Amino acid sequence: MDWWLASFFLGSILSLFLPIVPDLFVLFLLILLSITLFFYKPLRLSSGLFFGASWMLFNAFNHQSLWQDNNLNSLALATAPQWVEGKVISLQSSADPIKLKSDNKPLHFNLNVTHLNSKKLSTIITMRLSWKNSSFAMQQGQLVKLKVKFKPSHGLANIGGFSYQTWLRSKRVIATGYVINDKKNNILITTNSIRQQLFNTYKQLLPEHNLSPLLLALGFGSRSELNQELWQVLKTTGTGHLIAISGLHIGLVATGSYFLIMLVIRLLPLNFYNHLLFFQILNIRYFAIAVSLSVGIVYGYLAGFSLPTVRALLMLSFYWFIRVFSLNISIKRWLLLTLFLLTLTTPFSLFTASFWLSFYAVTIIFLTLWRFKSLLNSGNSVWRFIKGLFVIQLSLTVMLLPISAVFFQQVSLVALFANLVAVPWMSFLSIPLCLLSVLVMPFSEITSQFLMVCCIETLQALWHYLSYLSQQTWAVVNLSSANIKLFVLFGIVSILYLFLQFPVMSSNLIYYQRKYVRNLVLFMAINVSVILFFTVNNRSNTQSHHIKKQEGINDTKWQLVVFDVGQGLSVLIQRNSKAILYDTGAAYPSGFTMANAVILPYLQHTGVEQLDKMIISHSDNDHAGGLNELQESIVINELFYNGKQSPKNAVCLQGKSFFWQNLHFKMLWPKNIVSKENDDSCVLLISDGKHSVLLTGDISKKIETALLQEYPKLSTDILIVPHHGSKTSSSDLFITTLQPSFAVASAGYLNRWHMPVTEVVQRYKQHNVKLLNTAKSGQIIFTMSAQGISKRSYYRDLWPFWFAH
């Protein structure tokens, strides 16, 4: 059975690597094959593989078919505003629309849509919406009618960046959009959820304090109030998991409530419960289990039954089920059965980072308890607790380094010291006090406020310690892709050698057994050797680049990276681990910037520590919005900026040129800045003598004509389409003269201007130019070498999996 369960889970994972979801006929054939194999004993094990894959793909098919199930054309609906009715399912942080307007913050919420244009849907669809300058504040549980502009869910697609599309799919969201202010927008049913009511009251009672948002996160799973300063401390110290309600919190309150009930009942006088029929009929332990599970469910409800809480409740329920019925199940089978149930109930959680972090952490805890059983069972109870806390936390910190490196591109070196204090402190003080303050609030607001103050005081004491750790210069290390591979290898070596080769440890072995000491030294030597190997290898590569530079010999390859920044532009030129950036994408009033979401993660992923030059084509937000963010985050050695107030020595003007990494950069336009922003765009020609790239900014047909008059023999291999493919650019003469092999339009998905417009697309097609659109391809990387030009796109080559599309 264990192997079949493992096969089922493996099949579910392998199905994620398919580029598309098969149609229903293929899925039924797959299910039929699974059933046939299950009843054929020699191949029964493989049936689990096909069952797992078919279950995951069947759920994916149902999700992708929601538009068709409702007989809706999603692309046609995206062209105009629509009226929707549905229930708000997101917890809202404010019930005051005036405060929302004064804060200049849009509402963000998920809506379960039941009616579209007054027509009832056969299947409910979930939308992720925003509302700027909202006329009223919505609450979770309310039924609303809104005028919205939406489109099928879509996210930016770049290496190293956050996959918003995958996140939306994990939440079962199939459309995103925004609310249009209209007098007919209204609340149909004003009754909000119990959770929202409790949250509103709790927030009103909460004292004004810089750590108060932590209580909202611990009590209700609401992290929208956390500011950047709080997040930075949590991120640097590796303690963010303590704020997100997850298995640790559910397990803590469930275990605590169980032992509390058992203690209370045992302290009652014997004649008290002997005369109660309830306790005579029901086993006291079963009653404590029921209370434990109930408290866990209540806490899960307060947290909005997020995926981590649902996983924790499933594991808790299954554990108590085993205890109640006294089933003899090994830890390995319990873990496999839990994974089986999780895959059945929440299949889309398999492509979320939280699932793998939880699964890996639980596995590490069990392995640690098994391997160090003798050590942890020796000594008195206090000493056992201290040893258990230290050994488990040490194992988790070390073994989670590879996972942290893969998902977050950084590791916290202070995480061990932070968690050794923070985990027990919050487990026994802050979290119980916070939860108690929520539970007693309906009965006594004064008591609730007192508990809030006590909780804040405990957090304040802990925060001084965490803030001190976060301020250390060595607290966190950002990783490039090469270093991430190092940490992954480190994790594999650690698990294989530490858990498979070390002798079973006891208190005597720790200090006296030579075999253990010898193995420990060997284990450390292996890991140090691995680290030294990568360090020397990286340094030798750096030295070889330095030698090549001195000898005038450069790597023949260079890259042009066109980022997917929605409706905007950002292009990176890379060679020999050096880089030049052309434009930065947009910045938004909410604080979101393409620089922080796309460019900086990519630079970190590829190990680029500074920009040799940055060129801003013109001052439009969709091209220059991320300038300030980048200037604050990374070293920029030289800046060219065609803005209204640019200094003369930092302006891109016709006639200027420079050599960089044996590439020739020639500025073709403008002749001077005349405050016509689009037509003042910096037009840049990059050439290695064989291949060339032309970056055009937002120039119009007028400037295209002027360029051809100045440079009648101008040609290029790769053209960044002027003005994202608007009808005011890409003239027939311009395309005919340049004769590019590739043209790239950097445009937003289903943008309101419909760029690149149909007539421009047809124009490039008529001239046999391969036109690429970042909205459809994601990030595009061109590699120029002596052998020619190769192209890779995010969706087709770099991350071609169905759950990311």
Secondary structure as GFF3:
##gff-version 3
##sequence-region A 1 805
A	DSSP	alpha_helix	2	15	.	.	.	ID=ss1
A	DSSP	alpha_helix	24	38	.	.	.	ID=ss2
A	DSSP	three_ten_helix	41	43	.	.	.	ID=ss3
A	DSSP	alpha_helix	44	64	.	.	.	ID=ss4
A	DSSP	alpha_helix	66	69	.	.	.	ID=ss5
A	DSSP	alpha_helix	74	77	.	.	.	ID=ss6
A	DSSP	beta_strand	82	88	.	.	.	ID=ss7
A	DSSP	alpha_helix	97	103	.	.	.	ID=ss8
A	DSSP	beta_strand	107	116	.	.	.	ID=ss9
A	DSSP	beta_strand	119	131	.	.	.	ID=ss10
A	DSSP	beta_strand	143	152	.	.	.	ID=ss11
A	DSSP	alpha_helix	164	170	.	.	.	ID=ss12
A	DSSP	beta_strand	173	179	.	.	.	ID=ss13
A	DSSP	beta_strand	186	189	.	.	.	ID=ss14
A	DSSP	alpha_helix	194	205	.	.	.	ID=ss15
A	DSSP	alpha_helix	212	220	.	.	.	ID=ss16
A	DSSP	alpha_helix	228	237	.	.	.	ID=ss17
A	DSSP	three_ten_helix	240	242	.	.	.	ID=ss18
A	DSSP	alpha_helix	247	267	.	.	.	ID=ss19
A	DSSP	alpha_helix	270	274	.	.	.	ID=ss20
A	DSSP	alpha_helix	277	281	.	.	.	ID=ss21
A	DSSP	alpha_helix	284	302	.	.	.	ID=ss22
A	DSSP	alpha_helix	307	324	.	.	.	ID=ss23
A	DSSP	alpha_helix	331	345	.	.	.	ID=ss24
A	DSSP	three_ten_helix	347	351	.	.	.	ID=ss25
A	DSSP	alpha_helix	353	371	.	.	.	ID=ss26
A	DSSP	alpha_helix	373	376	.	.	.	ID=ss27
A	DSSP	alpha_helix	381	399	.	.	.	ID=ss28
A	DSSP	alpha_helix	401	408	.	.	.	ID=ss29
A	DSSP	beta_strand	410	412	.	.	.	ID=ss30
A	DSSP	alpha_helix	415	425	.	.	.	ID=ss31
A	DSSP	pi_helix	426	430	.	.	.	ID=ss32
A	DSSP	alpha_helix	431	439	.	.	.	ID=ss33
A	DSSP	alpha_helix	445	470	.	.	.	ID=ss34
A	DSSP	beta_strand	476	478	.	.	.	ID=ss35
A	DSSP	alpha_helix	481	501	.	.	.	ID=ss36
A	DSSP	alpha_helix	507	511	.	.	.	ID=ss37
A	DSSP	alpha_helix	514	551	.	.	.	ID=ss38
A	DSSP	beta_strand	558	562	.	.	.	ID=ss39
A	DSSP	beta_strand	571	575	.	.	.	ID=ss40
A	DSSP	beta_strand	578	582	.	.	.	ID=ss41
A	DSSP	alpha_helix	594	594	.	.	.	ID=ss42
A	DSSP	pi_helix	595	599	.	.	.	ID=ss43
A	DSSP	alpha_helix	600	606	.	.	.	ID=ss44
A	DSSP	beta_strand	610	611	.	.	.	ID=ss45
A	DSSP	beta_strand	613	616	.	.	.	ID=ss46
A	DSSP	alpha_helix	621	624	.	.	.	ID=ss47
A	DSSP	alpha_helix	627	633	.	.	.	ID=ss48
A	DSSP	beta_strand	635	636	.	.	.	ID=ss49
A	DSSP	beta_strand	639	641	.	.	.	ID=ss50
A	DSSP	three_ten_helix	648	650	.	.	.	ID=ss51
A	DSSP	beta_strand	657	660	.	.	.	ID=ss52
A	DSSP	beta_strand	663	669	.	.	.	ID=ss53
A	DSSP	three_ten_helix	678	680	.	.	.	ID=ss54
A	DSSP	beta_strand	683	687	.	.	.	ID=ss55
A	DSSP	beta_strand	692	695	.	.	.	ID=ss56
A	DSSP	alpha_helix	701	710	.	.	.	ID=ss57
A	DSSP	beta_strand	718	720	.	.	.	ID=ss58
A	DSSP	three_ten_helix	722	725	.	.	.	ID=ss59
A	DSSP	alpha_helix	732	738	.	.	.	ID=ss60
A	DSSP	beta_strand	742	745	.	.	.	ID=ss61
A	DSSP	alpha_helix	758	766	.	.	.	ID=ss62
A	DSSP	beta_strand	770	773	.	.	.	ID=ss63
A	DSSP	alpha_helix	774	777	.	.	.	ID=ss64
A	DSSP	beta_strand	780	785	.	.	.	ID=ss65
A	DSSP	beta_strand	788	793	.	.	.	ID=ss66
A	DSSP	pi_helix	794	798	.	.	.	ID=ss67
A	DSSP	three_ten_helix	802	804	.	.	.	ID=ss68
###
